[in-house]
Amino acid sequence: MPDPKTAAVAGFQNAEAYERVMGRWSQRLAPLLIRFGGLSDRDRVLDVGCGTGSMAFALPEIANVATVTGIDLTEPFVAFARARNTDPRIGFQSADARILPFEDNSFDRAFSLKLSGSCNPTTPKTMLSNLTSSRFPRPA
């Protein structure tokens, strides 16, 4: 059950409005974060808190990634990102970063552009624990 203090429950449901306000900044920040974090050809990437997809869409522009999976709790954001997607390597789904629904060794890297600002204080520790789990064959 999502925490009532998360963005998914706190009224941030309008993906188009969010994209108009935050999307332009996300599109500028995503390439900087990706270059800082590193990315290699054929990486399988998890975009945690993908929102409307800015990070997910930027990843294949930096490297020839194998796959990008964007997850977010806010279903309207996931639907908005899916509707904009034209790259078969990119997929979006509703999921909670505290309880990742993926098998071990599913990803090589994980990125999160703005997620921590919308979490309750205990969530980042749980997420980091999940992102350093065996789902990633090397440190995320």
N, C-alpha and C positions, 0 to 999 in steps of 0.2 A: 504494500500500500504506500503510495507516495506521501512524503511528508507534506503537510498543509502549507509549509513555508516555501516550498519549491516553486519555481516559475510556472510549472505546469498547472498548478492549482491556484496560484495567486493572481490570475487574470491576464497573463501574457499569452493569450490564445490567438490573437489576430496576426497571422504570419505576414500578410501584406504590409500592415502598419509597422511591424517589427523590421521588416526588410527595408522599408523607406528610411527609418530612423537609424538602425544599427547596421544594416547590410553594407552600406557604403564604407563604413569603418572596418567591418570584418573583411571585406574584399581587399582593403589596403594592408591590414595586419597579417592576414593568413600567409602570404608569401614570405614575410619577414620571419614569422614563427617557424615555418617549415625549413627555411634555410638555416636558422639558428639550431633547430632540433636535429637536422640531418634527415636525408631521405635518399634511398637507393633504388635503382631500377629493380623491378620485380618484387618490391616490398608489398606486403599485405598490411593495410593500414586501417586502424580503428579510429574514427573521429567521434570522440566522446562529447555529448552535448552538441550535436551537429547543428541544431537550430534550423535555419533555412538553407544550409548547405554551403556556405562560403568557403569553409576550410576544405570540405570534400571536393568541391569543384576546382580548387586551386592545386591540390596535390598532383593530379596528372599533368599539370602545366610545368611542374618542377622536375619530375622524374617519370619514367615509364613504369608506373606502379602496376602490380598485378591486379589488386582489388582495393577498393575503399568501401568500408562499411560505416555509415553514419548512424549513430543512435541518439535518440532524444526522448524525453518523457512527454513532450508536448506534441500530441498527434497532429494538430493543424500545421505545425512547423515541418513535421516529417512528410505530410501530404504535399505541402508547398514545395519542398525540396525534390520529392519524387516527380512532381509535375514539371519541374524545370530541367530534370536530368535527361541528357541525350547520350551519355557515355555508358556502355554496357558494363564497364568495370566498376561502376559506382552503384551502390545500393543503400537504401535508407530503411530503418525500421524503428518502431517504438521499443525502447528498452531502458532499463534502469542501470546506470553505471555501478551501482552498489551490488547488483546481482547480475553479472554479465551472463547472457544466455548462449555462450559459445564454448566449443570444445577446446581442449588444450592444444597449444601450438597453432591457433587460428590466425595469429597476427605477428608481424615483425615489429611494428611500431604503433604507438598511440599518440594522438594529438588531441588537445582540447583548447579551444581558443578563448572562450569566455565563461566556461561553466562554473568555475569556483565562486564567482560573484553571486550566483543564484542558489547556493547550497546552504543548508543549515550547518552549524559548526562541526558536527560529527561526520558529515558526508565526505569531505576530502580525504580523511584518513582511511575510510572504508574503500573509496574509489582507488586510492593509491595502492592499497593492499591488493585489490582486484587486478590493477594494471601491472603489477609486478608478479603476478601469479604465473602458473605454468601455461596459461593461454598464450604467453609470449615466449618463444624459444630463446630470446635474448632480452636483456633488460630494455624496458620501454622508455 
